[in-house]
């Protein structure tokens, strides 16, 4: 960069500051006389000969110097060990065998895990395989040998003890504690009579899979390394977004952190998390929360594939961690800070050079409840909207007693939109003249929350007096420990799949007019207070008796039969459509359910548009 900005030093012919020796003994005249067609004297010719010899020596040194700076390099120690392992592991177990030592070890460990076998059982059938195989085969003889071989790959999983109440992790300065420093809950289970005191079993334990080794692996594999600069080679400004790098959030980050964007191999990351029940067949509820990190440098056809979805944290249940999810994200935040500054030395197999790899977390992707857990803005109550915040126009329904955001959308319309002046089709006798609330920048949000407590400082959320009145902040999110987080244009995205599922759920329940419909008696009473819809108001038919008129958006029995027949003809892959008989119990058809995969949701919408 300094050469591009300032250029070379004038008259700097002999590079004495770069290793060249000033022993040529040539003046400017002699140099000129050695030019093309010069008629110099014999002395000058001798000087030219001496100059040619010295120039060849120096030129050779230049070639060596340039080759050292831009030529191939040996991998750093960790990458070299990895390559050595792969080279050794690619050798067949014996001549003509399709398995290598590494592949058979991985296969055996997978069988052990899936079959829940003991180490003794593993050793017995491993010994049997070795007896059957030709003499001299490199088949692991027991669990220890197989595990030791696989561990050389460097993709280890770290087990971290955690408080049973989600208050803290036993790591760093707290690694030696035997009870929680906040709630004093014991770290280990009590030792039973006759138990070995040297083996203490923790009450709870999380698993953490380090991110840095897997990001390094992206550059030592020819299947991924050539594609890691796709985002810089396929830029577009035509307004069509086919990859996150085409969005304004990515471009804004590049403008602010130009030093980071100058290295196209630096990685942009996304993070997502959601709870699930690993053992659905059991009635006892259990909520497990995986945290997955996605590298976005790869092209669209690769970055969302399973091999590039990196599981980093596995937060144990049985309860939802809620705001204390920050406690479990601590190890990941430490790695992200290291990846930002100073970075990690990585070997690029494409350019055959070592370079300092850096990475930045661009955003998170979650459903709405998880959004509140990660961002720190609680998504419950009257102030739950993270866009309007305290400038909300929500209100509480008189009969249902719930917060409602009905008709809050009109102020986001253009000022000349006819819906703003409509008094009949929205809230009755009301027009909308207010502007949409101003969206706060990352720096403005940081100024608001920098005085809030961190969960890691107290082990739990301490409710402030202003909560629910002037704001909905519950904590200072752990993501604000990242020095660049306030510069991100968008820090949290909502998962469209969850929104589609919830919207479809409510639509189907309402139009099918089943028990879970949103069109109930209390909704009709609130409707009478808020809207001009006399055809939908409840009608008094006698003492304490009311009739609910049928709405035009609900289906008749004949129309429902048509829907059921259509659904019965649909064919889905296994696991894509389930609970199809939940919408209605009076018929034995394969009826539509809203608890299906997005494929079914698209089919439902496409069918409704075409009919």
N, C-alpha and C positions, 0 to 999 in steps of 0.2 A: 504493500500500500504506500509506503514512504517513497518508493521509486516512482510510482504512478503520480503522486502528488507533487514531488519536488524534482524529479528527474535525477540524472547523473551529475556528479561534480564536474565543472568545466576543466578541460585539459587533464583529466584523470586517466592517462594512458596506461600507466603501470599500476596495477592494483596492489600497492604495498600494504594496504589495510585489509586485504583479503587473501594474503598468503603468497603474493608474487614477490620475487626477489629483484631488487633494483640493481642488476649487475650487467645490463645489456651494454652500457657505455655508448649509447647512440644519441646524437643530438637531433634537433628537428630537421636540420639540413640533410644529414645522412638519411633520415627516414624518408624525406621527400625524394632523395636521389635514388632510393631503392624502388621507387614507383615504376609504373609501366613506361618503358621507352626512355628511361633516364640515361644521360651520357655522363655518368660519374667517373671519377678517377679510380685508379687501382686501389687506393686506400679506402675509398668509399665502397668498392666492391668487397673488400675484406670485411668492412664493417657490416655490409649486407649479409655476407655469409655467416658472420658471428650472430647477427640478428636472427637469421633464419633458424640457426641451431637453437638459440635461446628461446625463440618463439615456439618451436616445436615442443621443447620441454615444458614451457609454461602452458601451452595449449593442452598438453596431456594432463597437467595438473588441473586445468579448468574443467576438462571432461570428467575427471575423477570427482572434483568438488560438486559439479552439477549433478552427477549420478548419485552421489551420496545424499544430496538434498532432495531430489525428486525421484530417484530410482526405487526399485523394490526394497522392502525392509523385511527383516525377520519378524515374526509375530512376537508379541510380548509373552511373558512367562505363562500366564494362564491360558492364552490362546494356543501357545505351542504345546502345552500339556494336553489340551483338548484334541489338537490335530494328531498328536502321537497316540492318544487313546483310540481315536477313530481308525487310524492306520492299522493299529494292532488288532482292533476289534473286527476289521473287515476280512481278516484271514479266516477261512473256513475251519470248522472244528476238525475236519479231516478231509482228505482229498475227495472232491465230488459232493461234499455236504453243502446244502443250501443255507445252513445257519452258521452265523459267526458266534464268537464267544459272547459278544455284547447282546446280540439278538436273542440267544437262548436264555441268557440271564434275565433279560427284561420279560420274556415270555413266562419264565418260571415264576418270577415275582408276581406277575399279574394273576396267574393261576392260584397262587397262594392267597392273594388278597381277595379274589372273587370267591374262593372256596372256604375262606376263613380257616386255613390250615395252621396247625402249630408248627414250630420250627423243627420239632422232632419228625413230624410227618413229612415235612419238606426234605429233610436230610435223607429219609428212607427212600423216597422215590427218586431223589437225585442220585443216590448211590446205585439204585437199580438201573437208571439210564446210563450211568458210567460203565456198569458191567456189560450192558448190551452194546455200547458203542465200541468202535475199534480202539485198540490200545494207543495211548498217547493223546487222546482227545482232551480238549480244554474245557470240558463241561464243569461248571461249579459243583463242588461236592456237598455244600451245605448252604444254609441261608446266609451265613456270614460272608462267604466268598462271593456269592451273587450280589449281595448288597454293597460290598466293598468295591466291586467292579463298577456298578452303576453310579455310586457316589462320586467316582472320578469325573463324571460328566459335569459336576459343579452345580447342578440344579437341585439344591437341597431344600428341604422344608424345615422350618424352625418352629419348635413347640415353645410357646410362651404361656406360663401360668397367669391366670387372671382372677380378679376378685369375683366371688359368686354374685355380687350385686353390681357388677360392671363399673366399679369405682376406679380401678387402676390395673396396670399390667406390672408383673414382677420382672422388670428389666432395668438395665442401666444401674443407677444408684439404688434402686429398690429391689434388685435381684436377690438379695440375701434376706429380705423380710419374710417372716413366717405368718404375718397377719396383715390385713388391709390397714393402711395408715389413715384411712378416712372412717370406715365403719367398723374396723377391728374384726371383721369376719376372718375365720381361720383360712390359711392358704391350703393346708393339707387335710385330708380325711383323717379321722381318728384311727389310731392303730388298734386293730383287734387283738384279743388275747392270743399270744403265741406268734404274732406277726413279727416280721423282721423290721427293726427300727431303721435300718440303713436305706430302705426303699420306701420313701414317702410318696403317696399318691395325691396329686393335686385335686382340689374340688372341681375346678374348671380349667380348661386349657384351650387356647386358640392356636391355630396353625397359620404361620406366615411363610409365604413363598417369595424369596427376594426377587425384586424386579430387575435389578442391574444385570445379573448374569444372563437373563433371557433377552434383554435388549442387546447385549453384546452378541448373543448367538445370531441375531438377525444379520449381522455383518460378517460372520464367519461361514455362512451357508450360501452357496451359489443359488439356492432356490429362492432366497429372499433378498440378499444383498444388492443385486442389480436393480431391484424394484424400489429400494428405499429412497431414491431421489425422484420418483415418479411425479411427486407433487410440484417440483420445480420445473420439470420438463413439459408438463401438461397444464400450464396456466391458461386461463381464459377470462375475458372481460366482456362477454356478450350477454351477460345477465342470466345465463343458464347455469345452475349449480348442479354438478354431477358428483362433486367430491367436497369435503369440508374445506379444502384449500381454495375453493372458488368463492367462499363466503367472506363477508366483510369482517367477521370476527378474526379469522386467520390473517387477513391482510392488515388489519389494524394492529395485531400483535407484531407482525413483521416490521411495520413502520416504527413502532415504539422501541422494539428491541432489535435494532438493525444488526448489531454484532452477532446476535443469535441466528438471525436469518441468513447471514452471509455464508454460513456452513450448511449446505443443503442436506447433509447427513444427520443434522440434529433432529431429534424426534419430537413430534407433537403427540400428546396423549389425551385420551378421554377416559373417564371413570364412570362405572355404573354399579349399582348395588340394589338388591331387593331381597325380601325374605321369602323363604319357601319351607315347606315341610318335607324333609327327606323320606320319612316313613308314613306315607299317606294311609296305609292300611291300619295304622294304630289310631285309636280314638283319642289318645292323650295328645293335646296340642304341643307342638314343638316348632319354634321359629329359628331357622338357621340363615345367616346372612353372608353370602359370598360377596367379595369386592373384586371386580374384574376391571382390568386396565387394557385399553385398546390403542395400539400405535396407528396413527393416521397417515404416516408417510406412504404407505402402500397404496396401490391402485384400488378403485372401488370393488373390483372382483376378488380382492385378497384380504383387505383390512377387516372385514366382518366375518371371515371364515374362522372355524374353530381353532386351527393351529395358532392363530394370532390373537386370540382372546385370552389374556394372561390372568389367571386366578392368582391374586396376591394375598388376600386375607380371607380366612374362613372363620367368621365370628360364631361362636357356639350359642346354643339356646339355653334353656327352653323359651326364654322370653325375648321380646323385641328389645333391642338395646336403646331405642329411642334417641334422645339427645346424647346419651353416653356412647354413641357410635364413634365419637371423636377419640375416645380412649383407645379403641382398637385400631384406629387409623394412624396412630403415632409412628410405628415402624415404617409405614409407607411414606409418610410425610418426611421422615428423616432421609429416606433414599431419594425422594424427589428434590429435596434441598441439595443433596450431594450431586445429583445429576444436573442441577442448575449451576452450581458453583461449588467446587472447581470443575466438575465433570469427571469422567472416568476414561482411562486409556483403553482404546478399543482397536482391534485389528480389522481392517477392511480387506476382504479377500479379493474384491474386484480390482482395487488399485494397488493391492499388495503393500499397504502402508499402514502404520499406526497413526491414529488421530485421537483427539480428545472429544469424546462423545458427550453431548449435553441433551437434556430433554426438559420439556415444559408441559405441565398439565393445563390443557386449554379449557375444559369444562367437565361437568358431570351430567349424566343422563339418568333420570329416575322417574318414578311415578310421583304423584303429588304428596302423599304422606312422607315418602323418603326424601323428597325435596326439602321439607321442613326440617328433617333430622340432620341433613348435611349442611344446609345454608344457615340454619339458626333462626330463621323466621318461621314461627309456628303456623301451620296451615290449618288451624282450627279456630272457630269463633268468628266474630264479626269482622276482625281485621286480618282474616286469613289470606286475602289476595296480596301477593308479593309485588304486584305492579301498582295498584292503587295505594297500598299501605295505609297510612293514617288518613288519607284523602278519600276514603271509601264512601260509597253511597248505599252500602248494604243496610238492611233493616231486618227486624224480627217479625216473622209471621204471627198473626194474632192467635190462630187456632192450632197450628202445628208447633209453634214455639221454637222454630229453627231459624237460623240466619238465612237470608235470601238475597241474591244479587240480581233479581229480576229487574229488567229495564236499566241496568247499569251500563249496558253496552252502547247506548245511543250517544254518549258524549265522546266516544271514540270515532264517530262518523265525521265526515267533512262538515264544515259549518253550514253549507248550503244544502245539505241532504234533506229531502222531504220528510224522512222519518223523525227528524228532530222536532218538527212542528205538528206531528200527528198526535191528536188527543184521544183517539178512539181505539187504536189497535194495540196500544201498550198500556201503561198505567193511565187510568181515565183522567181526563181533564188536566194532563200534565204535558208540558213541552220541555225540551232539553236545550239549554243555552250555554251550559258550562263546557269548558274545554277539557280534553283528556288530561289526566295528571302527568306531570313531568317525570320522566323516568330518571332515576338517580344513577350517576356514574359510579364506578368502583371506588374512586377516591372519596366521593361524597358519602357512600355507605360506610367506608372505613372510618371516616370522621365521626359517624354516629355510633359505631359499635366498638371502637378501640378501647373504650372504658369499661366494657362488659367483662364479666368474669369468664374464664375458660373452664370447661368441664374438668380438665386435667388438674386444675388448681384446687378444686373443691370436691371432686368425685361425684358431684350431682348438680342438677340445675337448681339454683336459688332464685325463686320468683321475686321480681322487683315490683314495687308498688305501681309503677306506670304500665306494667304488662296488661294487655287487653284494653287499655284506655287510650294511650297515646302511641303505643307500638306493640308489636308481637315478637320482639327479639327475646330469645331464651338464653343465648350464649354468644360468645365470640368463636365462630367456627374455626376448627383446626386448619382449614385451608388458608386462612389469613396469615399463617406462618410462612407461606410461600411468598417470597419477596415480589413476585410479579403478579400475584393474584388480583390486586386492585387495578392492574392495567388491562385485564381481560375484558373485552367488550361484553361478552355473555359468559357468565360463570356457571349457570345451571340451566339445563334443558329439561323439558318434560317429555317423558316417553309416550309417543303417539299411540303405541299399541295399547297401553293401559287406558288412555283416554277413549280410544275407539271402543274398547271392550265395555267400559262403563256406560258410554253413551248408547251403544247397541243394547246393552242390558236393559236400560230404562225404556228405550223405544219399544223393544219387543214385548216387554212386560205390559206396557201401556196399550199398545195397539191390539195385543192378543187378549187384553182385559182379564188377566189372571190375578191371583191374590197379591202378587208383588207389584201391581200397577201403582203408578204415582198419582193416578186419577181417582183418589178416594174422597170420602165425604168431607174431611177436613180441608183438602185441597179445593173442593168446590166452594166451601165457605170463605176461604181466603180469596178465591177468585171473585166472588161477589163483592168483596170490599175493594179490590184493586182494579178490576177490569170491567169494561162494558161488554159483557157476554151474557145477556139475559137468557139465551137459549140453553146455557149450561148451568144456570143457578138451580139449587135444590128447590123442589116444589113441595109445599105442604099439602099432604093428602089426608090428614086426620090428626087425632090427638097423639102428639109426640111421634108422628110418622111422617117421613120425608121420602120423596122419590128422586132418584138421580137420573136425569135424562141421559140417553145414550148419545155419546159424542160421535161426530162424523169421522173422527180419526180412529175409532175402534172397529174391528172387523166383526161381521156377522158370523154365525155358525157355518154357513155355506162357504164364506170366504176363508174362514179358518181351515175348513176341510181342504180347500184348494192349496193352501200353504203346506198343510201336512203331506198331501200327496206329492207335491214338488220336492219337499225335503226327503221323503221316502225314496225318491228316485236318485238322489245325490249319492255319489260314491266318494269316500274320503280315505286317505291313507290311515293306517292304524295310529290312534292317538291324536288325530287332528279334530275329531268331533266326538264329544262325550256327553253323557247325561241328556240325550235327545228326547227323553220322555218326561222331562221335568216341567215343561210349560203347561201341560194340561194332563189331567189324570182320567178323563172320561173316555178317551179313545186310545186305541192300542197302536196308533201309528208311530213311525219314527219322527217325533215332533221336534221343532226347532228349539234349541237352547242357546242361551247367550254365553254360556261358559265354554266357548270353543276357541280354536286358534284363529288368528287374523285371516287365514285363507277362507274360512267359512264366512267371516264377517264381510269380506269383499264380495263373495258370491251372493250373499243376502242383499247387499246394496245394489249390485249389478242387476239382480233379478227385479228388484223393486223399481229401478230406473227404466227397465225395458218393458215392464208390464203396464 
